[in-house]
């Protein structure tokens, strides 16, 4: 009865969440409207035919067993990659030859060569290290292969670290490191080749069984998504906010300088990515190296889940139950829009972190298993030490892995010392973090002087350990040893970075933060440091730094930092925390694919608990099921944002909004404590598997709570939580099959229903989502070899040429020197003179403008071919449908159209051929010039400090990290620099040493939807106010506008300097066309939209031109011939796009 009742609750809850997911966010439904959907249908038909042929062959080979080898899996993936390349080539065939599928496929294979070698090298190194261990040989390869790869990766990173210490992270240094590791790992290579030859996955199920086909189809979806990601990342430059600023920028800087970065934290994964930049100086290789993380994470999740679920089988055959479900759940991780975004667009290191974190968790699981099942305590210590290394390695990749360290300690404490050990560790942890004022580093609002929390945590911790001492006396000494060896393991990967930072901190103040991250005060490396002592006395500076107007988290549970608030929510009290699960899943806060985690976790995790095995007594089952249902009902009451905050939801929101922090954290702990108590006392603990489930719940609770209260809902900060939840779902589903008291028919029904519910996303949203990514991949001129990397950058980022010329070079006058001589010797020089006449000086600007125009014309003519064909087809159709024409007349007219079409196509193809030859001839010359801009020689480098407010320029600015002062939210500007008198503001900036101001014109708000809502309802428009204060400053004559893509801003500055604009309000109304501004008082704000300000700008420009005629500003010359306001509006629209991005100012001496 419990089984049926739990099943009903499971499916009601799951369907409810799935319905909300698709009904609340229509972007998933709109995927059905993606461009050229028929091409995807054709692809699926072709794939279906090939898959059917494959199944027929497999069935004929063996009707009862299914076997997958390394080559089967790899061959299946590359076959699908080629199909996707063909599909993409067809998609762009209007402008590129369909035969380019082979070029694209070959280029991807070329890019994959180094990452493939790197992964095998890591495995070989790890296998060599563990090859002499008899203990290691008795552990399943499902664990040893990921673990060996992770250890090999760690050794590689330490090798790169060593090269960096000596400043030789160069191609030669990398080659030497790879050579040494290849030689010393000779034995590991033998193991790899043996595994490739002998390792096979054999499942006792027919190749045409539902389970096998479902697993293979899910794998095919993964192959499709990975293939699309490969095509996406075949581009000349990063395109996301984080990879432009950090995750691709830092590796590029490392590869360029050959040294480790100072004051950049522990750049472990950046060293891996940097090796990609050293291979052919190609950004795309670095992208493919970065892709390693996500692929290894997926493989490791599948292996880990399979290891967790499996049972011993004397025939050594793999039960399909313990592989099919792990495959489905493991692939879910990669198919999450968040993961796809990180693998195909904004390249991050979190997928790599997932790989190392899952490996660390599995090592802990095996260590605990060894503790209880083996008599050899040395094996437990060895695995505990190894787990520590992996956890420390994860921490060195990203410091958010502090949650992993703490959860691991809590997990070990519970597994060895029981509930007392868990409580003891939790209490001591709270006391230490309070005493050492570490909560602020995790953005948790606990006062540093909270003596009550410190003493309370200490008392709870001591009593917990006392209870553990008496209940698990025999384990205390072993527990101490395991914790000690685990902590030593953690220290090993972290120690090199801490040592480096300690040495570089010589003579400076040392803190925990500076030991981990370094300090920008390290002047020996030329890093720009904002020394506010230059503009303020000690007392004045203390007053300004005490300002809490921009606190990350406040007592009322809100964040005054819009960067975090957009993820976290805008409500008070503990509403933002309690509503996070629903708000994140249904994207009620920050929308977009980069924050989309699918419905799978909210739909399945809570109700999967219902199927876990309880103790045999009936009262435990009733307590467990009743407790979970009670928690579900309480959770449902936090869906206020979903149901419109009406009725009981409104009442609850008001009550929760009145609870301040840190008291609110105690309220948040209540459901966590209730769940843990229920789990500890109600769930069965007879078998190792059941103990693993209980340990998993405690680990997830500890890790999840820290993620809940410290990450502001930033979905990738606690990356391991998705694996932990997938494992919990898997255990729940597996327990359905393990149930002995229910019919096989019901079990099959539940399993099939689960597959349908999860398959709705896998086969629906995931495929459509990736297909959309495929159709918007772009950068085809680079993908198909028409443009080199540097030329492609400036073709796609045409507006960046002028500012980068200014920011990267001291003097650009000699940049084009030598091109004139080479230009005149080109075989098609006469054709090229159409863009560069003899009378035009060969300046960098003229060369760039001509090259961009040539490529633009090529694009224009390439699009003319399908346009002419479509026009001819339409004309022929009309003729055929014209009943007034005879058959002969129709033939004659159609022939004329066809002849004219052939003539026009011949002319256009001739022009295209000439343009391609011209671009091919100029590409090497332009690439060399562009390379000097992006990576100038040492004596030509511009090293002037830059005050940066946002923008996507970071990656392209030479030595950006040491020159930048980042202030994307303009908090420092308002706090330290701004004054109503702009002369004072400029003077402060000068004293600090700034030479340039680089402004993101969209910095007035990070998320327009949230900002508008808050500004209208709450009057919290501080970021917009700060942005406008900056705009008021830039009209000062001490600043020179060097470049901008916003003509209204340029016009407003010129008009102000010429005395035609006299006040800030009029200036902002013309200059601020990128954001919504507000008038009125808080609570009664009136919005002025960008459209209104754009209209005001157009009217002012039109009046200016009517008044001044040919004496108007030169940048408006194309609009001078307009005879009416309507004609002017059309001309102005071509000059001034709706979306503009940046402005660069130089501070005059």
N, C-alpha and C positions, 0 to 999 in steps of 0.2 A: 504493500500500500504506500509505504514511504517513497518507493521508487517511482510509482506512478504520480503521486502528488508532487514530488520534486520535479519530475519531468514537465508537468503542467505549468508550474511556476517558471521553470527554465524557459520554455518556449513563449509564454506570455510576456515575460520580461524582455527576452531577446527581440521578439517581433516589435514590441513597443519601442525599444531603443532604435532599431533599424528604421522603423517608420519615421521617427523623429529626425534621424540623421539625414534622410533623403528629403523630407518635407520642410525641414527648417533651413536647409542649405541647398538651394536649387541649382547651384553650380554643377552638381553631380548629374542632374537631369540634363542640363544644357550641354553636357559632353556629347549627347546624341546629335547635336547640331554642328559638330566639328566639321571643318572643311574637308570636302572630298571623302566622305564616309564610305562611298562605294568602293574606293581603293582598298580600304580595310576589309570590306566584305569579300572582295576578290582574293585578298591575301589569305583570309581564313578558309576560303573554299580550297585554294591550292594547298594550304597546310593540311586541311582535312583529308584531302585525297592522299597526300604523301604519308600522313599518319596512319591512314587505313592500310596502305600498302606495307608499312613498317609492321603493323600489328599482324597482318596476314603472314608475313615472313616469320615473325617471332613465334606465332602459334604453330606454324608448320615445323619449326625447329624444335619446339617443346610445348606440349599442350598443357602440362601440369605445373611446370616451374617457370619462374621469370628470373632471368639473370642480367644484371647490369655490370659492365666492366668500366674501367677508366676510359677506354676508347669509345665505348658506346655513349657515355655521358658527354664527353668532349666533342665527339663527332656530331651528336644531336644538337649541341649548342652552336657549333660553327655552321651547320647546315641552316639553322634558323637565322643566324646572323647574316648569312648570305641572302636569304629570302627577304629579310628586312632591308638590306642594302638595295636589293632589286626594287622593292616597293618604294623606297625613298627616291631612287633614281627615276622611277616612273612619275612620282609626285612632282619632281622638279624638271621633268623632261621637256616642258614648254620652253625652258631656257637652257637646259643642259641635256646632252645626249643621254639616252637611256643606257647606253653602253658604259656609262660612268659607274655603274654598279660594281664592276670589276676594279676600277680605280679606288672607289671608296672602300671596298672590302679589303683590297691589298694594303691600303693605307692604314686601316685599323689593325690588320695583322702585324704590320710593321711597328705600330705603336705598342702593341701587346707583347712584343718580343722581350723587351727588358723587364716589364712587370712579371711576366711568366717566369723568366730566369730567376728573378729576385725571390719569388715565393719558393721555388724549388731549392734555391740556395739556402734560404732560411731553414727549410725543413731538413736539408742535408746537414747543416751545422748543428741543429738541435738533435737530430738522430745520432750524429757522431758523438755528441756530448753524453747522451744517455745510453749509447750502444753497449757499454760494458756493465750496465746495471742489470742484475738478474731480477730485481724487483720490477724494473720498468718493463721487462719482457712479459710479465704476467698481467699487465694492465691492458685493457681493450684499446685497439687502435683508434676507436672512436674518440678516445681521449688523447692518446699519445701523439697522433698526427697534429692536431691543433696545438697541443702543448709544445711539441718540438718546433713547430713553426714559430710560435710566440717567443720561445727562447732564442731561436735563430735570429728573429727580428731584433730582439734585445741586444744580442752580440753585434749585429750589424750597426745598430744605433750607437753602441759604445765605440765601434770602430770609426764611425763618422764623427763622433764627439772628439775622439783622439785627433783625427785629422784637423778638426776645427781648432783645437788648442794650439796647433802648430801653423794655423792659417793656410792649410793646403787642401781645403775642400775644393779641389779642381778635378777636371776630368782625369788627369794623370793619377791623382791621389785616389779617386774612386776606383779607377782601373786596378791600381795596386791592391786596394782593400778587397775588391771582388776576387782578384787572383789569389790572394792569400787565403781567403775563406774557402774558395773552391778547392784549393790544394789540401788544406787541413781537414776538409770535410769529405775526403775521398770515400771513407767508409759509409758516410751518410748517403752519398750518391748511389752506392751499391744497393743500399736498403730501399731507396726510392725506386730505382729501376726494377727491383724485385717486387715491390708492392704494385707498381704499374702492371707488371706482367701477371702477378698471381692473385692480387686482391679482386674478388668478385662479390657482388651482393646477390645472393640467391634467395628468392622468396617462394614459399610453398603456395603459390597461387597462379592460376592460369593467366597468360598474357592478356586475355580479353576479359578478365574479371573486373568488376566495378572498381575495386580498390586500386588495382594496378593502373587501370586507365585513368582514374581520377588523379593519382599521383603523377603520372607522366604528363597529363594535361596541365596540372599545376606547375610542374617543372617547365613546360613549354611556355607558360605565361611568364615565368621568371626569365627564361631565355629571351623572350620578346622584349621584356622591360629592360634587361641588361643591354641588349642589342641597341635599343633606342637610346639608352644612356651613352653608349659608346659613340653613336653618331652625333649626339648632342655635344659631347665634350671634345669632339674633333673641331676645335676652334682656336683662333690665334691668341685669345686672351680670356681672363676670368670675367664673369659678368655679374656675379652676386655681390652683395654688400660685404659679407664677411670674408669671402675669398679674395676680393679685391683689396680689402684692408689688412687681412691677417693671413688666412690659410693658404693663399698662393703668393701673397706678397712677401711674407717672412722667408719661405723657402727660396724664392727668387733672390732676395737680398743675401741670404747665406751663400747661395751658389755663385753670386756675383763677387762677393767680397772674399769668399774662401774661408771665412771665420765664423765662429759662433757669435750670435747676437748678444749684445749686452742689454741688461734691463728689459728682457723680453720674456722672462719666466723660463720654464723648462720646455724647450722647443724640441721635444723628442720626436714627434711625428713629422715636424717640419724638416728634420734632417733626412727622413725617408723621402719626403716629397722633393726636397732639394736635389737629391740624387737624380731625379727625373729631369731637372733643368740642365744637368751636366751632360745629358745624352743628346748631343746634336743641338744644344741650346734651343730646344723646342718646348714651348709651353705645353703643347698637347701631350707630350710624353709624361710630364709631371702630373697632368690630369689623370692619365691612365694609371700611373703609380698610385695616386690618391684613391683610385677606384678599388685598389686591392682591399682596402679596409672593409668595404661593404660586402664584397664577395666572400672574403674570409669569414666575416661575421655570420653571414647566412649559412655557410657550410658548417661552421662551428655550432651554431644554434641547432641545426638539424642533428648533428652528431651528439650534442649534449642532451637533447630531448630524447633521442633514441636510447642513449645510455641510461637515462633516468627511468624510462618506461619499461625497458626490456626485462625479460625473465630468463633464467638459465634454460638453455635448450640442449639436451644431450646430443642431438643430431647436428648441432652447430649450424643449423639453418636459421635464417632470420624470419621470425614470425612477422607477417605483414603488418600486424597491429602496431609493432614497435618501430616501424620505419615509415609507413604511409602517413600516419598522423604527425610525426615529427617533420616530414617533408612539407606537409600542408602548413603547419604552424610556423616552421622556420622561414618558409618563403613569404608568409604574411609580413614578417619584419621588413623585408626588402621592398614589398609592394605597398607599404605605407607611403602616402604622398610625401610625408616629411622626409623619408629616406630617399625616395626617388629624387626629390628636390636637391638633397645633399649630394647625390651621386651624379646628377645630370646637369644641374644648374649652379647653385651656390655651393661649391665644393668645401666640405667641412671635414674635420677629423673625427667626428663622433662615430661614424661607422667603424673606424679602426679601433676606437675606444670600446665599442661594443664587443669586438672580437676578443680583445685582451681581457675585458671584464668577465665575459662568459667563461673564458678559459680559467680565470682566477676562481670563479664561483665553483666550477666543476672540480677544480683541484681541492677546494675546501670540502666538497661533498665526499670525494674519495678519501681525504684525510680522516674525516669523521667515520666513514665506513671502515677504514683500516683500524681506527681506534677501538671500535666495538667488535669487529669480526676477526682481526688478526692478533696473534700473540706477539708479533714483532713490532714493538713500540718505535723502533728506529724508522720503520717505513712511515709511520704516522708523522714523526718529526720531519722526515725528508719531504713528505707531501705538504706539511704545514709550512716548511721553509720555502718550497717552490711556490705555494699559494701566495706567500708574502712577497716574493719576487714579482709575481704577476700583478698583484694589487699595487705594489709600489711602481711598477712599470705603467699601470693605468693612471696612477696619480701623476706621474711625470708627463704623461700625454695631456692630461687636463685636470686641473686642481679640483674640479667638481667631483672627482673620484674620492674626495674626502668622505663622501657619503658611503662609498664602497668600503673604505677602511673601517669606518665606525660600524656599519652593518655586519661586516665580516667578524669583527670582535664580538658583537652581540650574538651573532649566530653560533660561534664557537663556544661562547659562555653558556648559551642555552643548551646546546647539544651535549656538553660534557658535565655541566653542573646543574642542569635543569632550570626551572623557573626562578629559583633563588639566584643562580649565576647571572641570568638575564637581567633580573631586577638590580642586582648588585652592580653589574657593569653600567646599566642605564643611569643609575643614580650617580656613580662616580663620574661618568661622562658629563652629566649636567653640571656637577659641582666644578669640575676642571674647566669646562668651557666658560662658566660664569666667572670664576676667579681670574682666569687669564684673559678675560674680555675678548673671547673669540667668537661670540655670537654675532657681533657686528660684521665679521668677515663673511658670515653666512646670511647676512641681511635678516637676522631674527631680532625682533624688538624686545630684548631683555636688558634692562639697565645694567651698566657695568658695576654699579654700587649695590646691586640686589643681594644683600647678605642673607636674606631669608631663603632665596632660591639656592644659594650656595650651601647653606647649612642643611636645608631640606634634602637636597640631592645627596649630600655627604652622608646624612643619617640613613636615608633609604638605601644607599649603596652599601654601607657597612652592614646593616641588618640583612640585606639580601645575600651578601657573601657569608655572613654568619650562618644563615639558614642553609646555604649551599654547602658550607663546611660540614655541618652535621648530617645533611641528607646525602652528600656525595663525598664523604671523607676520603675514600680511596682514590678519588680522581683529582683532588686538589693539587697535589704535587705535579702530576702529569699535565694538568691544565696550565699551571704556571710555566712549565717547560714549553708547551705548545705555543702559548701566547708570546713568550720570549723569543722563540725561534721564528715565529711569524713576523714579529716586529723587526727582527734583524733582517729578514728577507725583504721587508718593505724598504728598509734603509738602503739596500744595495743599489737599486736603480736611481734613487733620489740623491744619494751621497755625492756623485760626481757634479751634479748641478749645484748643490748647496756649497760644495767646496769651491767651485769656480766663482760663485757669487760672493762667498766669504772673502776670497782673495781680492776680488775687485772692489770690495767694500772697505778696503784698508783706509783707516782714518775717518770713516763715516759711521753714523749711528747704525748699529746692527739691531734688527728686529726679525721676528719670524717671517714677516711679509718680505722683507728685503733679502733674506736668505733664500727664499723660494723664487722670488721674481727678479731680484737684482734691484738696482737703484739708478734712476736717471741722473743722479748727481755724479755719476762716474764720468768726469770730464775728459779722461784720457782717451775715450773712444769718440769724442766729438759730439756727444749726444746733447741736443738742446735741452736745457733745464730751466724751468720757469722759477726764477728766484725773485719772489715777491718782496723780498727785503730791499730790492732796488727802488721800490715805489711806496713802501709803507714802513712805518716804525714797528717795532716789536709789539707794542700795545695795539696799534691800529690793525695789524695783521691778525692778532689773536681775536679781536672783535669780529672781523670778517669771517674768520674760519669757524667761529662759534655759531654762525648763522645756520639754522636748521631748515630753512625754507625749501631746500631741495632734498630732503631726507628720502632715502630709499624706501623706508617703511616707517610709519608713524604709529603713535599709540592708538589712533582710531582705525588702524588696519588698512590704511590707504598708502599708496606710493605717490610721492610728489615728483618722481622721475618718469616722464612720459614714455621713455623707452621701455621700462618695465610695466608701467601701468596699462599699456595697451594689451599685454598678455594677461595681466593679473585681474583686471576689472576695475571698476570705478566706484564700487559700493563701500560702505563703512563697516566697522566691527569685524566680525569673522565671516561675513557674507561671501567675500571674495574667495576665501579658503574653502568653505563648505560647498560652494557652487562650482568649484574648479572642475571636478570630473565631468559634470554635464556641460559646462561652458566650453571646455576644451574639445570634447567630443563633437558637440554641435556647433562649434566655432562661434560662440556668442560674443567673444572678446575680439581677438585678432583673427580675421579671416585670411584665407590663402592656403595654397598647397603646402607651404613650408611649415604650417602649424597643424595640418590635418593628420590625425592619428587613426582615422577610420572609426567605425562603430564597434569593432570587434572586442575591444577591451571592456568597455562599459556594458556591452550586451552580454558577454559570456563570463567574465571573471566573477562577478558577485554570485551568479546563480550556479556556476560550476562547483562552488563550495558545497552546495546541497548534496552532491553525489559522492562526497568524500566518505570514507568508511569510518563509522563511529564505533565506540565500544559496544559489545553485544547487548548490554542492558538497555531496555526500551526507554528508560528515562533520559539516557544520554542522547539517544536519537531525537527524542522530542525536544530536548533543550537545544541541541545543535540546529535542527531545522527551524525551530521557533525563533531562535536567536538570529539566524541569517535573515529570515523573513522580516523580523522586527527592524534589523538594520536596513533592509531594502526599503521598507516603508519610510523610515527616517530619511534615507537617501532621496526618496521620491519627493519629499517635502522641500528639497533644495533645488527643485526644477523651476523655481520662480520665474527666472528669465524666459523660460520656454513657454510658460502658460500665462505670461503677461502680468505677474505680480498682483493677482486679484485674490480676494477671499482669504483663505487660510495662508496662502503663499505670502500675501502682503503683510499679514500679522507676524508671521515667522521672520520675514525679512527685517521688520522693524525691531523685533526682539533681538535678533542676532546682530543688528547694526549698532545696538547700544552696548555691546560687550567690547571692552577695550583690551589691548594687549599689555602685558603678557598673560593676563588672566584667560584670554581667549585661547591661548595654546593649551591650557588645561582642559577647556571644553572640547577642543579638537581631539584630545587624547582619549576622551571617554569611549567613542566607538572603537578605537584601536585597542584599548585595554579590554573592552568587552569581547572583541573578536579573539584576542589572544587567550583570554581566560577560557572561553568556550572551546577553542582549539585544544588547549593544553589538557583540559579535563574531560572533554567529550570524544575526541578523535582517538582511534585505535593507534597503538604504538608497538604492535607485536612484531612487525617485519621491518627490514631495513628500508623498504620502499615507503612504508607508512611513517617511519621516522624522518625520512627525507621530505615528505610532504609537510610534516609539522615544522621541521626546520625551515623549509621554504617559506611557510606562512610567517614565521617569526622574522626571517631575513627580509621578506617583502614588507612587513609591517614597519620595521626599523628604517629600512632604506626609503620606503614610500613616505613615511612621516617626515623625514628630513627633506625629501624632495618637495613634499606638500607645503612645508612652512618656509622654505628658503629659496625656491627656484622661481617664484612669481609666475608659475604656469608656463615657463619657457620649456617647451616639450622635449627638447633634446638635452637639457641640463642633467637629467637623471636617466640616461640612456638605458641602463641595465634594467630598469623597471619593466620594460616591454618584454624582455626575455623572461623575467620572473613571472609576469602575468600569463604569458603564453604557456609556461610550464605548469602553472596552476590550472589553466583551462585543460591542458592535456591530461593532467592527473584526474580531473573530474570526468572527462570523456572516457579515459581508460577504466575508471572504476565502474562505468556503466557495463563495459564488457566483462569485468571481473565479477560482477554480481552473480551469486549462485542461486538466488531465490526468484529470479524473474525469467520469463520465457525469452528464447532467442529471437522470436519475432519482434517483441518490444525493443530489444536491444538493437536489432537491425533498423527498426523504425527510427529510434533515437539517433543512431549514428548517421543514417541517411539524412534525417532532418537537419542535423548539425552541419553536415557537408553542404546541404543546399543553402543554409543560412550564411555560412562563411563563404561559400562559392559565389553568392550573389555579388560580393565585393570583388573576389578574385577574378571571376570571368566577366564581370560587368564593369565596374568602375575602374579597376586597375588597368585593363586593356585599353579602355577609352581614354583614360588619363594619359597613358603613355603614348597613345596614337596622337593625341593633341600635342604632346611634347615633340613628337616626330615631325608633325606638320609645321611646327614653329621653330625648328632647329636652326635654320638660317646659316649664314656664313658660308654659303655654297661656293663662292669664288675661292675661298681658302680650302674648303673640303676637296674640291676637284682640281686643285693645283693651279688655278688661274692667277692667284696672288700669293706672294710669299707671306710669311708671318708678319713682318714689320709693315709691309705695304698694306696688308689687310687691316691691321690695327688702325691706320690713319685713313683708310677708306671708310671703314665702318664708324670710326670716331673722328670724322672730318673736323668737327668743331674743336677738337683737342689740340690740333696742330699749333695754333697760335699761342695758347697758354703754356704748352709744354716747351715750346721754343724759348719762351721767356724764363720758365722756372728751372729748366734743366741745364741751360748753357749760359756761360758768362757773356759770350760773344758769338753771335750766329752769322756774322758777315762772311766768314770764310767757309761756311758749312757746305756750300754748293761748289766750292773750288774743285776744279778737275772734271766736273760733270760736263761743262761746255765742250771740252776737247773730246771726251768720249761720245758726247751727243752728236757732234758733227761727223764722226766716223761710222755711225750706225747705217746699215744698208737701206733702211726705209726712212732716212732723215727727212726727205721731202714731204712724206706723209705726216711725220711728226710735227713739222713746222706749222701745221694747221692749229696746233695747240701751243706751240712755243715758237712764234715768228722770230726772225733774226733781230727784229727791232726790240724784242722783249728781253730784258736782262734775265739771266738765269739765276734768280734769287731763290732761296728756299721756299718763299711764299709762292712765287710764280710756278716753280716746278711742282709743288704740291697741288696747287689749284688746277693746273693743267692735267695732272695725272688723275685727280678725282673726277674732273670733267670727262676725261677719256673713258674711265670706267663707268661713269654714269651713262654716257652715250651708248656704251656697249650693252648695259642693262636695258636701256630704252629700245634699242633695235632688236635685242633678243626677245623682248616682250611683244614687239611688233609682229613677229612671225605667227604666234597663236592668234593674235588679234585679227590679222589679215585672213587667216584661215577661217576663223569663226565668222567674220563678216562675209566671206565668200560663200560659206555654207548656208548662212541665213539668206543671202541673195538667191542662191540656187533653189532653196526651199520655196521661197516666194514665187519664183518663176514656175516651178513645178505645180504649185497650187493655183496658178493663174489660169483659169478656165477659158479666158478670152484668147489665149495664144495657141497656135497649132503646135503639133509635135515637132515639126521642122523648125518653127520659130523658137521653141523652147531649147532645142538642141543648139541652135545658133547662138542664142543668148548665153546659154550655159558655157559653150565653148569660148565665147568672148571673155566671160568672167574667169574661166580657168586659165586662159592665155594671159590675161592681165595679172592674175594671181601669180602665175609662174614667173612672169617678168619682174614683178615687184619682189617676189621672194628671192630671185636671183640677185637683184640689186642689193637687197638687204643682207643676204648671205655674203656677198662680196665685201660690203662695208664691215660686217662682223668679222670676217677673216682678216681684213686690214687692221681693225681695232685690236683684235687679239694678237696679231703680230706686233703691233705697236706697244701694247701693254707688256708682251713678252720681252721686247727689246729694252723697254724702260724699267722693267721690274728690278733687275739687278742694281741699276743706278739708284733708283728710288729707295730700294731696300737698304743700301749702304748709307744713304743720307738719313733715313729714318732711324737706323741703328745708332747713328751718332747722336741723335736726339734722345732716344730712350736710354742709351748707355754711353754717355759721353766719356771721352778720355779724361784722365785725372786732372790735367792742367786746364781742361775746358769746363769742368763741373761748376755749376752754380750751387754754392752751399749756404745760401742765405736762408735764415729761419722763416717758416711759414706758419701763420695762424690759420688753422684749418677748421672750418665749420662744415662738416659733412662732405659731400661730393663723391663721385666715383673715380676721382683722379689718382687716388693713392698709389695703386700698383704701377702707374706710368711715370710717377715723379721720382727722379733719381735720388737715392739716399733718403727716401721719404721719412723713414722712421726716426733718423737722427735729426731731421730738420723740422719735423712737425711739432706743433702744440695742438693737440686735438681737443676740440670743444664743440662737439656736434650739437649738444643741447643748449649751448650758449650760457651755461651755468657760470663758468669762470668769467666770461665776459661781463655778465651782470654783477658778479660778486667782487671782481677785482679791478676791472678796467672801465666800466661804463660810468660816464658822468653826463649830466644834461648839457654841459658845455663840451662839445665835441673836441675842442682843442685840448682839453685836459685828457680826454680818452686817448687821443692820438699820441699825446706826450707820454702817457703811461706805456702804450704799446712800443714807442720808440725806446724808452728806457730799458724795456725788457729785451730789446734787440731784434724785434720783428722787422722784416723787410716786405713781406707780402701778406695779404689777407685773401684767403680762398673761401668763397661763400657758396654754399648750396642754397639755391633760390627756393628750394622746397623745405628748408629747415624750420619753417614757422610751425610745422606740426609733423610729427612722425606718422601718425595715422589720422588722416583727415576726418574719417567718419567718427572716431572716438573723440577727437579734439572738438569737432563741431558740437557733438552731443553734450559734452561736458561744458564747453564754453556757453552754450545756450542755457543749460539747466542750472549749472553750478557756478558759472562765472570764473572757472579755473582755466584761464587762458594765458598762463604765465609764459609758456614757451613762445606763443605768438607775440606777446609783449616784448620779450627779450629780443626776438628776431626784428621787430620794428625799431627797437632801440639801436640795434646794429645798423639797420637801413638809414636811420636818421644820422648816424655817424659817417657813413660812406660818402655823403655829399660834401664832406669837408674838403676844401681845396688842397689840403696836405696829402690827399689820396689821389692817385692817378688810376683811372680805369684802364687796365691793360687788355682785357678781353671779356666778352660775355656773349651768350647766345640770346639774350633778352633785349630787344631793341627799345622796349618801353623803359627799362631801367636806364639804358644809355641815354635815351632822350630826356628822361626826368633829371638826370645828373647834369646834362648840358644845359637844360633850361634853367635849372637852379643856379648854375654858375653864371649864366647870362642874365640873371635877375628876372626871368619870366615866371618863376615859381618862388613864392616868398615864404611859405609856411610848410610845416611838416605834414599837415593833413593833405594838402594838395599834392605834395611830393609822393607820399605813400599811396595815394589813390591812383597814381600813374605807374609808379615803380613796383608796387606790390601785386603784380598780376598772377602770382603763383599760389596764393593762399587766401583763405577767408579771414578777413579782419573784422573787428567788432567795435561798435560805438555804444555809449551808454554805460550805466553802472551795473555792478554785479547783480544778477537776478532779473535785469531788464535789458539784456544785451540785444543789439540789432546787428545782424550779420551783413557784411558787404562781400559779395561773392567775387571770385576771380573773373567771372564773366562781366560783371558790372565794371570792374576796374579796367578790364581790357577794352570795353566800350569807351570808357572815359579816356583811355590812352589814344585810341583810334581817333576820337573826336579832336583831341588836343593836337595830334600829329597832323590831321587834315587841316585844321585851322592854321597851324604853323606853315604848312606848305602853301596854302592859299595866300598867306601874307608875305612869305619870303621867296616863293618861286624857286628859281635856279640857285638862290643863295641859301637854300635849305641845307640841313646837315647832309653830308655826302652819302651816308648810309640809307637815305631815303630817295636817292636819285631814281631808282627803278619805278617809283610811284609818282614821279612828277608829271607824267603825261596823262594821268587820270583826269577825265573830263567831268566826272560826277562822284558823289560820295560812294555810290555803289561800286563803280570801277576802282576807286581807291581802296575800298574794303577788300576787294578781290586781290589787288596787287599787294596790299599790306599782309594779307593772309599768307602769301607766298614768302614774304620776307620774315614773318614772325609766326612761327608754329604755335599751336595751342600750349604745348608743354616745353618749357625751357628749364635749364638746369644749373647754370653756374655764373659766377662773376669773379674775376681776378683783379685785385687792386694792389698797387705798389705804393709803399709809404715813401714819400719824397724826403730827401735828406734835409 
